[in-house]
Every structure is written in structure tokens, then in C-alpha cells.
Amino acid sequence: MAEMQAALGVGQELVAQDALVDLAAFLVGLAQLGLGAAATVAGAFLLLPLVAIFTRVPIGRLIDQLGSGVVTDALVVRQSHEN
């Protein structure tokens, strides 16, 4: 009888350990899902302005505008503020 009780105790410990392992695996998976969702949202926020620029202005016109005085003045102002 004592042997059966000891065996049941070991079995209960194994079940408890399996439950903890399952819970840990679930939490790791949930964390990975959350990180993936956060990375997707961050990527969308970074990509959205670029898509807006290239869908609104043709690429040729955008490249031509890089040589305009307004762009060079903006770059000069930006460089002067960095120093």
C-alpha cells in the first residue's frame, strides 16, 4: 500500500511538472506573438510615409526636386543644427 502511495506521489509530481512546462511553453509562444505583432506595427509606421511619398509623387519628379534650392537650404539648415 505504501508503495502505491509513493508511486501516486511521483505521478502527481510529474503531472505538475508537465503542467508547468506546458504553461512555460504557452507563455513563450504568447511573448513571441506579441513581439511579432509589435514589430509588424512598427514596420508599418516606418513604411507608411515612404509609400505615401512614392504614390503621391512620381519618382522622376522626386529626384528632380532634390536639386532644388529648397532642398539644399533644408540640408544646410539641418547640418548647421547638428554642429
MOTA-V566335 format. One record per residue. RES is the residue in one small letter. BURIAL is 1 if it has 16 or more other ideal C-beta (glycine too) atoms within 10 Angstrom, else 0. Layout:
BEGIN
res:burial
RES:BURIAL
RES:BURIAL
END
This chain:
BEGIN
res:burial
m:0
a:0
e:0
m:0
q:0
a:0
a:0
l:0
g:0
v:0
g:0
q:0
e:0
l:0
v:0
a:0
q:0
d:0
a:0
l:0
v:0
d:0
l:0
a:0
a:0
f:0
l:0
v:0
g:0
l:0
a:0
q:0
l:0
g:0
l:0
g:0
a:0
a:0
a:0
t:0
v:0
a:0
g:0
a:0
f:0
l:0
l:0
l:0
p:0
l:0
v:0
a:0
i:0
f:0
t:0
r:0
v:0
p:0
i:0
g:0
r:0
l:0
i:0
d:0
q:0
l:0
g:0
s:0
g:0
v:0
v:0
t:0
d:0
a:0
l:0
v:0
v:0
r:0
q:0
s:0
h:0
e:0
n:0
END
